[in-house]
């Protein structure tokens, strides 16, 4: 009799799952757009004489040129426009208004995708290390981990931020460092991310299990990597399903009740 392909003996051992943060656990793009619009609205209320669309367009240009991690976006915005557009107003007040309202939006609106906390809660009960491998500035990414309320589900040893480590995506050494630090072989570790060149190709090179998150409206939906992911998911419920089906995690998913005859 043929063996059951889903039997426990045929399932792969998985000892660690690492997640990307931005646009995998929450919509960085939607949040950033909302926060920047509210910052611009505040600057206009305090005396910036530009239309919302023109000011936002100029801000987007600043961000493209200096990256999203640059800490003086609003300063640069004012430096590159005609000073008559804020004549009579101390530019420091306009900058402060933008910063305050950006951070107020962060406090009120920074939330994980609706299914993330529930799924992390379930996975935290399984014998597997949960962690993150994220690219960005150290405190900025750490702040996201706390504000998103995911820290309680992570192993404190399994938080890897590119700026803090000194290695950034897509360098495979970042993923290798994560596996070595928590004491797992790459083949026993999974990485879940939304950007194929950064989140699929490096784990594949190392021999990790790669999972590409393709939520509706994904920012990187058209980004193609050099290699194919082991799995593609659209929600974190999809992740639970594949974990329960293909990996030995002592039934992460609750078993459905048996129907009575």
Short mmCIF file of the C-alpha atoms (twelve columns), coordinates in Angstrom:
data_MODEL
# 
_entry.id   MODEL 
# 
loop_
_atom_site.group_PDB 
_atom_site.id 
_atom_site.type_symbol 
_atom_site.label_atom_id 
_atom_site.label_alt_id 
_atom_site.label_comp_id 
_atom_site.label_asym_id 
_atom_site.label_seq_id 
_atom_site.Cartn_x 
_atom_site.Cartn_y 
_atom_site.Cartn_z 
_atom_site.pdbx_PDB_model_num 
ATOM 1   C CA . UNK A 1   0.000   0.000  0.000   1 
ATOM 2   C CA . UNK A 2   1.369   3.424  -0.994  1 
ATOM 3   C CA . UNK A 3   2.361   5.719  1.829   1 
ATOM 4   C CA . UNK A 4   0.247   8.788  2.543   1 
ATOM 5   C CA . UNK A 5   2.158   11.828 1.152   1 
ATOM 6   C CA . UNK A 6   0.803   13.929 3.980   1 
ATOM 7   C CA . UNK A 7   1.745   11.520 6.763   1 
ATOM 8   C CA . UNK A 8   3.895   12.822 9.597   1 
ATOM 9   C CA . UNK A 9   6.872   10.788 8.411   1 
ATOM 10  C CA . UNK A 10  6.811   12.496 4.988   1 
ATOM 11  C CA . UNK A 11  6.504   16.027 6.306   1 
ATOM 12  C CA . UNK A 12  9.522   18.325 6.386   1 
ATOM 13  C CA . UNK A 13  11.004  19.455 9.671   1 
ATOM 14  C CA . UNK A 14  10.754  23.209 10.206  1 
ATOM 15  C CA . UNK A 15  12.455  24.818 13.181  1 
ATOM 16  C CA . UNK A 16  12.317  28.551 12.344  1 
ATOM 17  C CA . UNK A 17  10.100  30.932 10.371  1 
ATOM 18  C CA . UNK A 18  11.357  34.417 9.581   1 
ATOM 19  C CA . UNK A 19  9.177   37.219 8.220   1 
ATOM 20  C CA . UNK A 20  9.830   40.341 6.242   1 
ATOM 21  C CA . UNK A 21  8.093   43.318 7.898   1 
ATOM 22  C CA . UNK A 22  7.251   46.028 5.359   1 
ATOM 23  C CA . UNK A 23  4.362   45.119 3.024   1 
ATOM 24  C CA . UNK A 24  4.399   41.569 4.391   1 
ATOM 25  C CA . UNK A 25  3.062   42.089 7.922   1 
ATOM 26  C CA . UNK A 26  1.470   45.464 7.208   1 
ATOM 27  C CA . UNK A 27  0.890   47.755 4.237   1 
ATOM 28  C CA . UNK A 28  3.848   50.093 4.371   1 
ATOM 29  C CA . UNK A 29  2.720   51.735 1.152   1 
ATOM 30  C CA . UNK A 30  -0.810  52.561 2.318   1 
ATOM 31  C CA . UNK A 31  0.400   53.783 5.691   1 
ATOM 32  C CA . UNK A 32  3.134   55.984 4.222   1 
ATOM 33  C CA . UNK A 33  0.769   57.572 1.732   1 
ATOM 34  C CA . UNK A 34  -1.765  58.387 4.450   1 
ATOM 35  C CA . UNK A 35  0.853   59.726 6.883   1 
ATOM 36  C CA . UNK A 36  2.508   61.920 4.246   1 
ATOM 37  C CA . UNK A 37  -0.812  63.364 3.112   1 
ATOM 38  C CA . UNK A 38  -1.688  64.249 6.696   1 
ATOM 39  C CA . UNK A 39  1.722   65.860 7.150   1 
ATOM 40  C CA . UNK A 40  1.215   67.986 4.039   1 
ATOM 41  C CA . UNK A 41  -2.290  68.967 5.172   1 
ATOM 42  C CA . UNK A 42  -0.844  70.142 8.490   1 
ATOM 43  C CA . UNK A 43  1.875   72.189 6.784   1 
ATOM 44  C CA . UNK A 44  -0.763  73.883 4.628   1 
ATOM 45  C CA . UNK A 45  -2.890  74.666 7.686   1 
ATOM 46  C CA . UNK A 46  0.105   76.332 9.314   1 
ATOM 47  C CA . UNK A 47  0.847   78.543 6.343   1 
ATOM 48  C CA . UNK A 48  2.351   76.650 3.399   1 
ATOM 49  C CA . UNK A 49  0.765   78.209 0.329   1 
ATOM 50  C CA . UNK A 50  0.686   75.240 -2.031  1 
ATOM 51  C CA . UNK A 51  -2.072  72.969 -3.210  1 
ATOM 52  C CA . UNK A 52  -2.173  69.570 -1.563  1 
ATOM 53  C CA . UNK A 53  -1.409  67.806 -4.841  1 
ATOM 54  C CA . UNK A 54  1.549   70.048 -5.700  1 
ATOM 55  C CA . UNK A 55  3.065   69.762 -2.235  1 
ATOM 56  C CA . UNK A 56  2.630   65.994 -2.132  1 
ATOM 57  C CA . UNK A 57  4.163   65.636 -5.584  1 
ATOM 58  C CA . UNK A 58  7.204   67.628 -4.446  1 
ATOM 59  C CA . UNK A 59  7.475   65.507 -1.286  1 
ATOM 60  C CA . UNK A 60  7.358   62.301 -3.327  1 
ATOM 61  C CA . UNK A 61  10.199  63.638 -5.446  1 
ATOM 62  C CA . UNK A 62  12.251  64.320 -2.318  1 
ATOM 63  C CA . UNK A 63  11.631  60.771 -1.092  1 
ATOM 64  C CA . UNK A 64  12.613  59.243 -4.425  1 
ATOM 65  C CA . UNK A 65  15.838  61.243 -4.493  1 
ATOM 66  C CA . UNK A 66  16.855  60.869 -0.838  1 
ATOM 67  C CA . UNK A 67  15.082  57.552 0.076   1 
ATOM 68  C CA . UNK A 68  12.325  56.963 2.597   1 
ATOM 69  C CA . UNK A 69  14.862  56.610 5.431   1 
ATOM 70  C CA . UNK A 70  16.135  60.170 5.059   1 
ATOM 71  C CA . UNK A 71  15.248  62.137 8.188   1 
ATOM 72  C CA . UNK A 72  14.750  65.628 6.736   1 
ATOM 73  C CA . UNK A 73  12.097  65.225 4.043   1 
ATOM 74  C CA . UNK A 74  10.130  68.316 5.052   1 
ATOM 75  C CA . UNK A 75  13.261  70.446 5.365   1 
ATOM 76  C CA . UNK A 76  14.252  69.478 1.845   1 
ATOM 77  C CA . UNK A 77  10.738  70.158 0.589   1 
ATOM 78  C CA . UNK A 78  10.888  73.761 1.779   1 
ATOM 79  C CA . UNK A 79  14.418  74.301 0.463   1 
ATOM 80  C CA . UNK A 80  13.449  73.367 -3.074  1 
ATOM 81  C CA . UNK A 81  10.327  75.526 -3.456  1 
ATOM 82  C CA . UNK A 82  9.912   79.281 -3.879  1 
ATOM 83  C CA . UNK A 83  10.339  80.929 -0.412  1 
ATOM 84  C CA . UNK A 84  7.368   83.189 -1.162  1 
ATOM 85  C CA . UNK A 85  5.188   80.097 -0.730  1 
ATOM 86  C CA . UNK A 86  5.804   80.268 3.028   1 
ATOM 87  C CA . UNK A 87  6.765   83.927 3.441   1 
ATOM 88  C CA . UNK A 88  5.895   85.264 6.886   1 
ATOM 89  C CA . UNK A 89  5.948   81.814 8.496   1 
ATOM 90  C CA . UNK A 90  8.922   80.379 10.340  1 
ATOM 91  C CA . UNK A 91  9.858   77.280 8.282   1 
ATOM 92  C CA . UNK A 92  10.640  75.392 11.486  1 
ATOM 93  C CA . UNK A 93  6.927   75.594 12.384  1 
ATOM 94  C CA . UNK A 94  5.939   74.063 9.042   1 
ATOM 95  C CA . UNK A 95  8.506   71.288 9.403   1 
ATOM 96  C CA . UNK A 96  7.407   70.550 12.968  1 
ATOM 97  C CA . UNK A 97  3.752   70.433 11.870  1 
ATOM 98  C CA . UNK A 98  4.605   67.880 9.208   1 
ATOM 99  C CA . UNK A 99  6.648   65.738 11.583  1 
ATOM 100 C CA . UNK A 100 4.012   65.830 14.336  1 
ATOM 101 C CA . UNK A 101 1.155   64.793 12.087  1 
ATOM 102 C CA . UNK A 102 3.199   62.077 10.413  1 
ATOM 103 C CA . UNK A 103 3.969   60.571 13.824  1 
ATOM 104 C CA . UNK A 104 0.398   61.025 15.062  1 
ATOM 105 C CA . UNK A 105 -0.734  58.976 12.088  1 
ATOM 106 C CA . UNK A 106 1.862   56.354 12.991  1 
ATOM 107 C CA . UNK A 107 0.458   56.110 16.513  1 
ATOM 108 C CA . UNK A 108 -3.146  55.795 15.350  1 
ATOM 109 C CA . UNK A 109 -2.919  53.943 12.039  1 
ATOM 110 C CA . UNK A 110 0.066   51.569 12.070  1 
ATOM 111 C CA . UNK A 111 -1.613  48.156 12.085  1 
ATOM 112 C CA . UNK A 112 -0.797  44.693 10.775  1 
ATOM 113 C CA . UNK A 113 -2.957  43.102 8.090   1 
ATOM 114 C CA . UNK A 114 -6.173  41.770 9.698   1 
ATOM 115 C CA . UNK A 115 -5.129  38.098 9.662   1 
ATOM 116 C CA . UNK A 116 -1.557  38.503 10.911  1 
ATOM 117 C CA . UNK A 117 -1.932  38.630 14.703  1 
ATOM 118 C CA . UNK A 118 -4.337  35.705 14.784  1 
ATOM 119 C CA . UNK A 119 -2.027  33.553 12.693  1 
ATOM 120 C CA . UNK A 120 1.105   34.556 14.623  1 
ATOM 121 C CA . UNK A 121 -0.712  33.688 17.835  1 
ATOM 122 C CA . UNK A 122 -1.470  30.201 16.521  1 
ATOM 123 C CA . UNK A 123 2.047   29.669 15.191  1 
ATOM 124 C CA . UNK A 124 3.594   30.798 18.468  1 
ATOM 125 C CA . UNK A 125 2.083   27.692 20.070  1 
ATOM 126 C CA . UNK A 126 4.017   25.403 17.730  1 
ATOM 127 C CA . UNK A 127 7.584   24.224 18.435  1 
ATOM 128 C CA . UNK A 128 9.133   26.691 15.983  1 
ATOM 129 C CA . UNK A 129 11.182  29.867 16.372  1 
ATOM 130 C CA . UNK A 130 9.430   32.948 14.959  1 
ATOM 131 C CA . UNK A 131 11.511  35.935 13.906  1 
ATOM 132 C CA . UNK A 132 11.958  38.763 11.415  1 
ATOM 133 C CA . UNK A 133 14.606  39.637 8.855   1 
ATOM 134 C CA . UNK A 134 13.972  43.207 7.790   1 
ATOM 135 C CA . UNK A 135 15.813  45.870 5.837   1 
ATOM 136 C CA . UNK A 136 15.910  49.398 7.222   1 
ATOM 137 C CA . UNK A 137 17.175  51.644 9.989   1 
ATOM 138 C CA . UNK A 138 17.572  49.948 13.351  1 
ATOM 139 C CA . UNK A 139 15.286  52.013 15.592  1 
ATOM 140 C CA . UNK A 140 12.772  52.677 12.822  1 
ATOM 141 C CA . UNK A 141 12.279  48.947 12.193  1 
ATOM 142 C CA . UNK A 142 12.309  48.130 15.905  1 
ATOM 143 C CA . UNK A 143 9.612   50.758 16.431  1 
ATOM 144 C CA . UNK A 144 7.454   49.051 13.793  1 
ATOM 145 C CA . UNK A 145 7.839   45.703 15.558  1 
ATOM 146 C CA . UNK A 146 6.569   47.237 18.801  1 
ATOM 147 C CA . UNK A 147 3.817   49.380 17.293  1 
ATOM 148 C CA . UNK A 148 2.511   46.462 15.228  1 
ATOM 149 C CA . UNK A 149 2.232   44.449 18.480  1 
ATOM 150 C CA . UNK A 150 4.052   41.434 17.057  1 
ATOM 151 C CA . UNK A 151 6.999   41.410 19.463  1 
ATOM 152 C CA . UNK A 152 5.236   39.122 21.940  1 
ATOM 153 C CA . UNK A 153 5.133   36.372 19.299  1 
ATOM 154 C CA . UNK A 154 8.787   36.641 18.275  1 
ATOM 155 C CA . UNK A 155 11.838  35.001 19.779  1 
ATOM 156 C CA . UNK A 156 13.933  37.961 21.034  1 
ATOM 157 C CA . UNK A 157 17.036  36.266 19.572  1 
ATOM 158 C CA . UNK A 158 15.427  36.129 16.124  1 
ATOM 159 C CA . UNK A 159 15.150  39.819 15.228  1 
ATOM 160 C CA . UNK A 160 17.528  40.774 12.434  1 
ATOM 161 C CA . UNK A 161 17.574  44.356 11.141  1 
ATOM 162 C CA . UNK A 162 19.901  45.064 8.228   1 
ATOM 163 C CA . UNK A 163 21.226  48.360 9.601   1 
ATOM 164 C CA . UNK A 164 21.992  46.774 12.954  1 
ATOM 165 C CA . UNK A 165 23.605  43.671 11.445  1 
ATOM 166 C CA . UNK A 166 25.604  45.602 8.866   1 
ATOM 167 C CA . UNK A 167 24.338  43.413 6.012   1 
ATOM 168 C CA . UNK A 168 21.347  44.320 3.862   1 
ATOM 169 C CA . UNK A 169 19.057  42.604 1.393   1 
ATOM 170 C CA . UNK A 170 19.539  40.886 -0.984  1 
ATOM 171 C CA . UNK A 171 22.904  39.752 0.430   1 
ATOM 172 C CA . UNK A 172 22.497  36.086 1.301   1 
ATOM 173 C CA . UNK A 173 24.780  36.602 4.313   1 
ATOM 174 C CA . UNK A 174 21.908  38.337 6.141   1 
ATOM 175 C CA . UNK A 175 19.766  35.197 5.965   1 
ATOM 176 C CA . UNK A 176 22.731  32.987 6.779   1 
ATOM 177 C CA . UNK A 177 23.455  35.065 9.886   1 
ATOM 178 C CA . UNK A 178 19.855  34.671 11.011  1 
ATOM 179 C CA . UNK A 179 19.901  30.884 10.666  1 
ATOM 180 C CA . UNK A 180 23.250  30.546 12.398  1 
ATOM 181 C CA . UNK A 181 22.247  32.856 15.245  1 
ATOM 182 C CA . UNK A 182 19.192  30.799 16.186  1 
ATOM 183 C CA . UNK A 183 20.981  27.510 15.576  1 
ATOM 184 C CA . UNK A 184 19.007  26.097 12.653  1 
ATOM 185 C CA . UNK A 185 20.105  24.700 9.310   1 
ATOM 186 C CA . UNK A 186 18.830  26.749 6.336   1 
ATOM 187 C CA . UNK A 187 16.817  23.750 5.123   1 
ATOM 188 C CA . UNK A 188 14.919  23.862 8.434   1 
ATOM 189 C CA . UNK A 189 14.079  27.575 8.125   1 
ATOM 190 C CA . UNK A 190 11.396  29.409 6.164   1 
ATOM 191 C CA . UNK A 191 11.344  33.003 4.967   1 
ATOM 192 C CA . UNK A 192 8.117   34.845 4.137   1 
ATOM 193 C CA . UNK A 193 8.332   38.091 2.159   1 
ATOM 194 C CA . UNK A 194 6.678   40.086 -0.609  1 
ATOM 195 C CA . UNK A 195 9.596   41.183 -2.815  1 
ATOM 196 C CA . UNK A 196 10.865  38.347 -5.039  1 
ATOM 197 C CA . UNK A 197 14.424  39.648 -5.677  1 
ATOM 198 C CA . UNK A 198 14.954  40.392 -1.971  1 
ATOM 199 C CA . UNK A 199 12.792  37.781 -0.279  1 
ATOM 200 C CA . UNK A 200 12.887  34.739 -2.570  1 
ATOM 201 C CA . UNK A 201 16.207  34.656 -4.414  1 
ATOM 202 C CA . UNK A 202 18.525  34.955 -1.348  1 
ATOM 203 C CA . UNK A 203 16.698  32.318 0.773   1 
ATOM 204 C CA . UNK A 204 16.633  30.016 -2.252  1 
ATOM 205 C CA . UNK A 205 20.385  30.390 -2.712  1 
ATOM 206 C CA . UNK A 206 20.895  29.420 0.895   1 
ATOM 207 C CA . UNK A 207 18.507  26.463 0.778   1 
ATOM 208 C CA . UNK A 208 15.768  27.932 2.968   1 
ATOM 209 C CA . UNK A 209 12.069  27.413 2.262   1 
ATOM 210 C CA . UNK A 210 10.882  30.515 0.410   1 
ATOM 211 C CA . UNK A 211 7.322   31.835 0.615   1 
ATOM 212 C CA . UNK A 212 6.230   34.759 -1.554  1 
ATOM 213 C CA . UNK A 213 3.351   36.824 -0.160  1 
ATOM 214 C CA . UNK A 214 1.119   38.177 -2.934  1 
ATOM 215 C CA . UNK A 215 -1.686  40.048 -1.215  1 
ATOM 216 C CA . UNK A 216 -4.208  41.879 -3.345  1 
ATOM 217 C CA . UNK A 217 -2.659  45.193 -4.405  1 
ATOM 218 C CA . UNK A 218 0.849   44.062 -3.476  1 
ATOM 219 C CA . UNK A 219 3.429   46.778 -4.174  1 
ATOM 220 C CA . UNK A 220 5.851   44.303 -5.724  1 
ATOM 221 C CA . UNK A 221 3.343   42.114 -7.576  1 
ATOM 222 C CA . UNK A 222 5.159   42.701 -10.870 1 
ATOM 223 C CA . UNK A 223 8.662   42.206 -9.455  1 
ATOM 224 C CA . UNK A 224 10.158  38.988 -10.789 1 
ATOM 225 C CA . UNK A 225 13.044  37.209 -9.161  1 
ATOM 226 C CA . UNK A 226 15.659  34.990 -10.765 1 
ATOM 227 C CA . UNK A 227 14.223  31.940 -9.015  1 
ATOM 228 C CA . UNK A 228 10.756  30.675 -8.142  1 
ATOM 229 C CA . UNK A 229 9.418   30.571 -4.583  1 
ATOM 230 C CA . UNK A 230 8.622   27.249 -2.972  1 
ATOM 231 C CA . UNK A 231 5.185   28.602 -2.141  1 
ATOM 232 C CA . UNK A 232 2.989   31.576 -3.033  1 
ATOM 233 C CA . UNK A 233 0.402   32.785 -0.521  1 
ATOM 234 C CA . UNK A 234 -2.251  35.487 -0.661  1 
ATOM 235 C CA . UNK A 235 -3.170  35.561 3.025   1 
ATOM 236 C CA . UNK A 236 -1.633  34.297 6.246   1 
ATOM 237 C CA . UNK A 237 -4.393  31.686 6.366   1 
ATOM 238 C CA . UNK A 238 -2.759  30.240 3.243   1 
ATOM 239 C CA . UNK A 239 0.454   30.084 5.248   1 
ATOM 240 C CA . UNK A 240 -1.236  28.132 8.024   1 
ATOM 241 C CA . UNK A 241 -2.656  25.700 5.502   1 
ATOM 242 C CA . UNK A 242 0.675   24.897 3.886   1 
ATOM 243 C CA . UNK A 243 2.399   24.622 7.261   1 
ATOM 244 C CA . UNK A 244 -0.145  22.110 8.485   1 
ATOM 245 C CA . UNK A 245 -0.090  20.165 5.222   1 
ATOM 246 C CA . UNK A 246 3.622   19.977 4.432   1 
ATOM 247 C CA . UNK A 247 5.565   20.512 7.669   1 
ATOM 248 C CA . UNK A 248 5.909   18.726 10.963  1 
ATOM 249 C CA . UNK A 249 4.758   21.409 13.390  1 
ATOM 250 C CA . UNK A 250 2.456   19.297 15.542  1 
ATOM 251 C CA . UNK A 251 -0.706  20.556 13.854  1 
ATOM 252 C CA . UNK A 252 -0.553  24.322 13.845  1 
ATOM 253 C CA . UNK A 253 -4.036  24.392 12.360  1 
ATOM 254 C CA . UNK A 254 -6.893  23.044 14.464  1 
ATOM 255 C CA . UNK A 255 -8.198  19.857 12.898  1 
ATOM 256 C CA . UNK A 256 -11.760 20.137 11.527  1 
ATOM 257 C CA . UNK A 257 -14.331 18.116 13.498  1 
ATOM 258 C CA . UNK A 258 -15.186 14.705 12.103  1 
ATOM 259 C CA . UNK A 259 -18.650 14.387 10.640  1 
ATOM 260 C CA . UNK A 260 -20.862 11.787 12.311  1 
ATOM 261 C CA . UNK A 261 -22.419 8.993  10.221  1 
# 
